[in-house]
Amino acid sequence: MIAAMAEAYHVVVSPHNYNSTTVGLAATLQVSAAIPNFLITEYFVNFEARGAEITVHPLRVEQG
């Protein structure tokens, strides 16, 4: 709802991914893909190694 309200005023949004766990990051990316005024999301690289340990297909940052 916040993204829709911002879009009406041509404002971009940046979802706050407070912990970047694998599940939290996946959820944030899914929502971000559906927001037309999405700009960027927060990502903590210090959790990347742990996420890779517990997932079959880990999320990777490319050209970011």
TORSEGU-95286 format. One record per residue (C-alpha): chain; residue number from 1; x, y, z. Coordinates in steps of 0.25 Angstrom, whole numbers, plus 5000, padded with zeros to 4 digits. Layout:
<atoms>
ATOM,kette,nr,x,y,z
ATOM,A,NUM,X,Y,Z $
...
</atoms>
This chain:
<atoms>
ATOM,kette,nr,x,y,z
ATOM,A,1,5000,5000,5000 $
ATOM,A,2,5011,5010,5003 $
ATOM,A,3,5018,5007,4990 $
ATOM,A,4,5004,5010,4983 $
ATOM,A,5,5003,5023,4990 $
ATOM,A,6,5017,5027,4986 $
ATOM,A,7,5015,5023,4972 $
ATOM,A,8,5004,5033,4971 $
ATOM,A,9,5014,5044,4974 $
ATOM,A,10,5025,5038,4965 $
ATOM,A,11,5033,5034,4977 $
ATOM,A,12,5042,5022,4977 $
ATOM,A,13,5042,5012,4989 $
ATOM,A,14,5053,5004,4995 $
ATOM,A,15,5048,4992,5003 $
ATOM,A,16,5056,4991,5016 $
ATOM,A,17,5061,4977,5018 $
ATOM,A,18,5064,4977,5033 $
ATOM,A,19,5072,4964,5034 $
ATOM,A,20,5075,4959,5020 $
ATOM,A,21,5072,4945,5024 $
ATOM,A,22,5070,4935,5012 $
ATOM,A,23,5055,4935,5015 $
ATOM,A,24,5054,4950,5018 $
ATOM,A,25,5062,4954,5005 $
ATOM,A,26,5054,4944,4996 $
ATOM,A,27,5041,4951,5001 $
ATOM,A,28,5047,4965,4999 $
ATOM,A,29,5051,4961,4985 $
ATOM,A,30,5038,4955,4982 $
ATOM,A,31,5030,4968,4986 $
ATOM,A,32,5041,4977,4980 $
ATOM,A,33,5038,4970,4966 $
ATOM,A,34,5024,4974,4967 $
ATOM,A,35,5026,4989,4971 $
ATOM,A,36,5027,4997,4958 $
ATOM,A,37,5034,5009,4966 $
ATOM,A,38,5044,5000,4973 $
ATOM,A,39,5058,5006,4973 $
ATOM,A,40,5067,4997,4981 $
ATOM,A,41,5067,4988,4993 $
ATOM,A,42,5076,4987,5005 $
ATOM,A,43,5085,4974,5006 $
ATOM,A,44,5095,4971,5016 $
ATOM,A,45,5107,4963,5011 $
ATOM,A,46,5111,4958,5024 $
ATOM,A,47,5099,4948,5024 $
ATOM,A,48,5102,4943,5010 $
ATOM,A,49,5111,4931,5014 $
ATOM,A,50,5101,4926,5024 $
ATOM,A,51,5090,4927,5014 $
ATOM,A,52,5098,4919,5004 $
ATOM,A,53,5100,4908,5014 $
ATOM,A,54,5085,4906,5017 $
ATOM,A,55,5079,4907,5003 $
ATOM,A,56,5079,4898,4991 $
ATOM,A,57,5080,4910,4981 $
ATOM,A,58,5086,4922,4988 $
ATOM,A,59,5083,4936,4984 $
ATOM,A,60,5095,4943,4978 $
ATOM,A,61,5097,4958,4976 $
ATOM,A,62,5102,4960,4961 $
ATOM,A,63,5106,4974,4956 $
ATOM,A,64,5101,4980,4969 $
</atoms>
